[in-house]
Amino acid sequence: MELDLGAVRTFLAVVEDGHFTEAAARVGMSQQAVSKRIAKLESDLGVSLLLRSRTGVRPTEDGAAFLPHARALISMADQAAAMLRARRRALRIDVLGRDTASMDLVRAFYEAGDADVDIVVSRGAGARGSMLAEGSVDAAFGRAMEPLAQGIRRVPACLEPIPVLVGRRHRLARRRRVRMEELSGSTAWMPGNAAHDSEWADFYRFLSAEFGVRIDSSGPFFGRDHIAERVAGSPEVVTFGNKRQYPFPLDVVEIPIVDPTPVYPWSLMWHEANRHPSLPLLIAYVKERFRPYATGDHWLPGPDRALFPA
């Protein structure tokens, strides 16, 4: 005996809706066609599956016993179909930001091989776990905040150096580099940044505590061009970032920070149940190109150091 999965799916719709009319609307068939499918399924199984009455439809004893198996059959069929669809679609990657080191990695991966990619920009750790678990993205870059959600796996991806940005009238503007200790006591204006419970705001809270750099998150975030104008027009205001992230005018100077260089810890994350055929290729590519944390030269927040081998 071979079961018609379409008939099994129709049986589930009738049980869940409790009425042939509503089930027919859900599966896009006429009520007569639904009745014929159920009758054929009952004939194939040799049992009555449904009790019909004026108030609706409910499973018989045999129907109730068949119900969990029917759900399992449809679930397995849907998973098999989803797996095949996944093999044909592009690898969906959350880069967190289009002007970050993660974007550079994805672009290099795409240009080095034959895998198609689809770029996604999420809002960070809050959405990442559920997106990976439900399969709306296949992989995601970001700062791995312990503990990771169940089923999420990670590898170190890259350590992105963070420079300081000042206006040309600032006392540091002519410097080719600045030591981290020289920023102690200064204030970095990053509107809206530290006020939110985000992975980057948490990073700067650790930096502030360790090096005595105050993070001023006052004022609404009107856009990066607004920050650029404020930095360019002031002899005192500084911020963290680089010219790739901002539409900076010529009056803004980017200065590397040394002794140590603060680096943003990017991890590549994915769900262990994901079976996209290009995912192992991305993981291998990222692992091969990772450059370890340099003790003494780099600075990471304490919680990140255990995740990035020196």
Secondary structure by P-SEA (a helix, b strand, c coil): ccccaaaaaaaaaaaaaccaaaaaaaacccaaaaaaaaaaaaaaaccccccccccbbbbcaaaaaaaaaaaaaaaaaaaaaaaaaaaaccccccccccccaaaaaaaaaaaaccbbbbbbbcccccaaaaaaaacccccccccccccccccccccccbbbbbbbbbcccccccccccccccccccbbbbbccccccccaaaaaaaaaaaaccbbbbcccccccaaaaaaaaaacccbbbbbccccccccccbbbbbbccbbbbbbbbbbbbccccccaaaaaaaaaaaaccccccccccccccccccccc
